[in-house]
């Protein structure tokens, strides 16, 4: 005689049926709008109590709804109500692009604009939705409001304090620093191969006969010290000096800030007197223009009396300056590829030498 198990009234007869029944109840609540899009959902334990099932049954039900596109994790690892699954792209969350300054400032700088266009192009080719967070406060804090989105990763495209980059690194999603060397205990980066480019630029100056070469760096207002690019470029400069046995007394390092003028005392000192420098390696186009103005004010001609080499972007308004050139648009596309790779890792982007009109042998 066949035996029949005794089941509680209304309870599904098998584990598989229980989780499907629970999933249907949860789906109904989502369709009814109990939780609006991007709202943080209850925990698995709370779902289990809500539907009167075990934790594993609740986990399986939630997994079913995630597979259907109703539920996604946010950057904090919490489950949130997704957008309408009819329009969802499964397994393709949003990408957050973060700038520590307003968008209006970004568009004033040709290099920053090219980098942004590269990021947009890369995300478009990868068919990824993205959102941009931009403000000065993001140099010292995370955009908490944006972290509630179902994010696939974050591209941080500007400098910030050490604590904020350490917080970025602790997020449970891929984060990549863009056009910024690996900073503090932060996430991996896509950055210019600064040391090699600076070393090779200095080698070119030495090959022309220069023995008194100045290095002009930029101090970051946010950090109160040279920015990470400047530090790496200085390391390359010093490596070249050591290779040719050139000392710091004849090859000085000068620090500047963004609002410095042609009256900068340090620059005027190294451009005058019997031991004046005959060449300057500048970390960016802004430093190169500052050195040029200072030299002009002192009656010096470039490149007859002073050769200038500068890092800058392809297509920037510093085309006259000789020096390493960076294709920021291509760098942005590369950053997207690194972010979406299975295991993001720090990637070095090459700088290509540009022969301008500011380089000549010393007199």
C-alpha positions in Angstrom: 0.0 0.0 0.0 1.5 3.4 -1.0 2.3 5.8 1.8 1.9 9.5 1.6 3.9 12.1 3.5 1.8 14.4 5.7 2.2 18.0 4.5 1.0 21.2 6.2 -1.9 22.7 4.3 -0.8 25.0 1.5 2.9 24.1 1.8 4.7 23.1 -1.4 5.7 19.4 -1.4 9.4 19.8 -2.2 12.4 22.1 -1.5 12.5 23.2 -5.2 8.9 24.0 -5.1 9.3 25.9 -1.8 11.9 28.3 -3.2 9.9 28.8 -6.4 6.8 29.5 -4.4 8.8 32.0 -2.3 10.3 33.6 -5.4 6.8 34.1 -6.8 5.7 35.8 -3.6 8.8 38.1 -3.6 8.3 38.8 -7.3 4.7 39.9 -6.6 5.8 42.3 -4.0 8.4 43.8 -6.4 5.8 44.1 -9.1 3.5 45.9 -6.7 6.2 48.4 -5.9 6.7 47.6 -2.2 10.3 48.5 -2.8 10.9 51.3 -5.4 13.9 51.0 -7.9 17.3 51.2 -6.2 15.8 50.8 -2.7 17.9 48.7 -0.3 16.1 45.3 0.2 15.8 43.4 3.5 18.5 40.9 4.4 18.2 37.1 3.7 17.3 36.6 7.4 14.5 39.1 7.1 13.2 37.6 3.9 13.2 34.2 5.6 11.0 35.5 8.5 8.8 37.4 6.1 7.9 34.3 4.1 8.1 31.8 6.9 10.9 29.7 5.2 14.5 28.7 6.0 17.4 30.9 5.1 18.6 28.6 2.3 15.1 28.7 0.7 15.2 32.5 0.9 18.7 32.5 -0.6 17.5 30.4 -3.5 14.4 32.6 -4.1 16.5 35.8 -4.1 19.0 34.1 -6.5 16.1 33.4 -8.8 15.0 37.0 -8.7 18.6 38.2 -9.3 18.8 35.9 -12.4 15.6 37.5 -13.7 17.0 41.0 -13.2 14.7 42.1 -10.4 17.4 42.3 -7.8 21.1 43.5 -8.0 23.9 44.2 -5.6 25.1 47.8 -5.1 28.6 49.0 -4.4 28.2 48.3 -0.7 27.3 44.6 -1.4 23.6 45.2 -0.3 20.8 43.9 -2.5 18.7 46.6 -4.1 15.6 46.7 -6.2 16.6 46.9 -9.8 15.0 48.9 -12.6 12.2 47.2 -14.6 13.9 43.9 -15.7 12.4 44.2 -19.1 15.0 47.0 -19.7 17.8 45.6 -17.6 21.1 44.4 -19.0 21.9 41.2 -17.1 25.4 41.0 -15.6 26.1 44.6 -16.8 25.9 47.0 -14.0 26.5 50.8 -14.2 30.0 52.3 -14.2 30.6 55.3 -12.0 33.1 57.9 -13.2 34.3 60.2 -10.5 36.0 63.6 -10.8 37.2 65.7 -7.9 36.2 69.0 -9.5 33.2 70.4 -11.4 32.5 69.4 -14.9 32.9 73.1 -16.0 36.5 73.0 -14.9 37.1 69.7 -16.7 36.0 71.2 -20.0 38.4 74.1 -19.7 41.4 71.7 -19.9 42.1 70.0 -23.2 43.9 67.0 -21.6 41.0 66.4 -19.1 38.4 66.8 -21.9 40.3 64.3 -24.0 40.5 61.8 -21.1 36.8 62.2 -20.5 35.9 61.6 -24.1 38.1 58.4 -24.1 36.3 57.1 -21.1 32.9 57.8 -22.7 34.0 56.1 -25.9 35.3 53.1 -24.1 32.1 52.7 -22.1 30.0 53.1 -25.2 32.0 50.4 -27.1 31.5 48.1 -24.1 27.8 48.9 -24.1 27.9 50.0 -20.4 25.6 52.5 -18.8 27.5 55.1 -16.8 27.0 58.0 -14.4 29.4 60.8 -13.6 29.9 62.3 -10.1 31.9 65.5 -10.1 32.6 68.0 -7.3 35.4 69.3 -5.1 34.1 67.3 -2.1 34.9 64.1 -3.9 38.6 64.7 -3.2 37.9 63.9 0.5 34.8 61.7 0.4 33.0 59.0 -1.5 29.8 59.8 -3.4 27.6 57.9 -1.0 24.4 58.6 -3.0 25.9 57.0 -6.1 27.1 53.9 -4.3 23.4 52.8 -4.0 23.4 52.1 -7.7 24.0 48.6 -9.0 27.6 49.3 -10.0 29.9 47.1 -12.0 32.9 49.3 -11.2 34.3 52.8 -10.6 36.7 54.9 -12.5 38.3 57.6 -10.3 39.8 60.2 -12.6 41.2 62.9 -10.3 43.5 63.3 -7.3 42.1 62.9 -3.8 43.4 62.4 -0.2 45.1 59.2 0.9 42.1 58.2 3.2 39.6 58.5 0.4 41.6 56.3 -1.9 42.0 53.7 0.8 38.2 53.7 1.2 37.8 53.2 -2.6 40.1 50.2 -2.4 37.8 48.6 0.2 34.7 48.6 -2.0 33.6 45.1 -3.1 33.6 46.1 -6.7 36.4 46.9 -9.2 37.9 50.4 -8.8 40.6 51.8 -11.1 42.5 55.1 -10.7 42.6 56.8 -14.1 45.7 58.9 -15.2 47.0 58.6 -11.6 49.9 56.4 -10.4 49.0 53.8 -7.7 48.3 56.0 -4.7 48.5 55.2 -1.0 46.9 51.8 -0.3 44.5 52.5 -3.1 43.1 50.5 -6.0 45.0 49.6 -9.2 45.6 52.3 -11.8 46.0 53.1 -15.5 48.9 55.7 -15.4 51.5 57.2 -17.7 54.9 55.4 -17.7 56.3 58.5 -15.9 59.7 57.3 -14.7 60.7 56.0 -18.1 59.5 59.0 -20.0 61.2 61.5 -17.6 64.4 59.5 -17.7 64.5 59.3 -21.5 63.7 63.1 -21.7 66.6 63.9 -19.5 68.8 61.5 -21.5 68.0 63.6 -24.6 69.0 66.8 -22.9 72.3 65.3 -21.8 73.0 63.9 -25.3 72.6 67.5 -26.6 75.3 68.6 -24.1 73.2 70.0 -21.3 74.8 69.5 -17.8 72.8 72.0 -15.8 69.2 70.8 -16.0 66.4 72.0 -13.7 63.3 69.9 -12.8 60.1 72.0 -12.3 57.4 70.1 -10.5 53.8 70.9 -9.3 52.6 70.9 -5.7 49.1 69.6 -5.2 46.8 71.9 -3.2 44.8 68.8 -2.1 47.9 66.9 -0.8 50.1 69.7 0.2 53.0 67.9 -1.6 54.0 67.0 -5.1 51.3 65.1 -6.9 51.9 61.4 -7.7 52.8 62.1 -11.4 55.4 64.7 -10.3 57.0 62.2 -7.8 57.4 59.5 -10.4 58.8 62.0 -13.0 61.2 63.3 -10.5 62.4 59.7 -9.8 63.1 59.2 -13.5 64.9 62.5 -13.7 67.2 61.6 -10.8 67.8 58.2 -12.3 69.2 59.8 -15.4 71.3 62.2 -13.4 72.9 59.3 -11.4 73.6 57.5 -14.7 75.6 60.5 -15.9 77.1 61.5 -12.5 75.3 64.9 -12.4 74.6 66.3 -9.0 71.7 68.1 -7.4 73.6 71.4 -7.0 73.9 71.8 -10.7 70.5 70.1 -11.5 68.1 71.6 -9.0 64.4 70.8 -8.3 62.0 73.7 -8.1 58.4 73.4 -6.7 55.6 75.5 -8.0 51.9 75.9 -7.5 49.1 76.7 -10.0 48.9 80.4 -9.2 52.7 81.2 -9.4 53.8 84.0 -11.7 56.9 85.0 -13.7 58.2 86.6 -10.5 58.7 83.2 -8.8 61.9 83.5 -6.8 63.1 80.0 -7.2 62.8 80.1 -10.9 64.5 83.4 -11.2 67.5 82.2 -9.1 68.1 79.1 -11.3 67.8 81.2 -14.5 70.4 83.8 -13.5 74.0 83.9 -12.5 77.1 82.0 -13.7 75.6 78.6 -12.6 72.2 79.1 -14.2 70.5 76.1 -15.8 70.6 75.7 -19.6 67.5 73.4 -19.7 64.3 72.7 -17.8 62.3 69.5 -17.6 58.7 70.5 -16.7 56.0 68.1 -15.4 53.3 69.6 -17.5 52.4 72.4 -20.0 51.4 74.8 -17.2 54.9 74.6 -15.7 56.5 75.0 -19.2 54.5 78.2 -19.8 55.5 79.5 -16.4 59.2 78.9 -17.1 58.9 80.5 -20.5 57.3 83.7 -19.0 60.0 83.9 -16.3 62.8 83.4 -18.9 61.3 86.1 -21.1 61.0 88.5 -18.2 64.8 88.0 -17.6 65.6 88.6 -21.3 66.4 85.0 -22.1 65.4 83.4 -25.4 64.0 79.9 -25.8 65.7 77.7 -27.0 68.9 79.8 -27.6 69.5 80.5 -23.9 67.2 77.9 -22.3 65.8 74.6 -23.6 62.4 73.6 -22.3 61.0 70.0 -22.3 57.5 69.4 -21.0 55.0 66.6 -20.5 51.7 67.3 -22.2 48.8 65.8 -24.0 48.4 65.1 -27.7 46.6 68.1 -29.2 47.2 70.4 -26.2 48.1 74.1 -26.8 51.7 73.3 -25.9 52.6 71.9 -29.4 55.7 74.1 -29.6 57.3 72.4 -26.5 59.4 69.4 -27.0 58.7 66.5 -24.7 56.7 63.4 -23.9 53.2 63.4 -25.3 50.3 61.4 -23.9 47.2 60.4 -25.9 44.7 60.9 -23.1 41.8 59.8 -25.2 43.5 56.4 -25.8 44.4 56.3 -22.1 40.7 56.7 -21.2 39.7 53.8 -23.4 42.4 51.6 -21.9 41.1 52.4 -18.4 37.7 51.1 -19.3 39.2 47.9 -20.7 41.2 47.4 -17.5 38.2 48.0 -15.3 36.1 45.5 -17.1 38.9 42.8 -17.2 38.4 39.8 -14.9 41.3 41.0 -12.6 42.0 44.7 -12.8 45.7 45.5 -12.5 47.9 48.5 -12.7 48.7 49.3 -16.3 51.4 51.7 -17.6 50.6 53.8 -20.6 53.4 55.0 -22.9 54.3 58.6 -23.6 55.6 59.3 -27.1 58.3 61.9 -27.8 57.3 65.0 -29.6 60.0 67.2 -31.3 58.9 70.8 -30.9 60.9 74.0 -31.2 62.1 74.5 -27.6 65.1 72.2 -27.6 68.7 73.1 -28.7 72.3 72.5 -27.6 73.6 74.8 -24.9 75.6 77.9 -26.0 
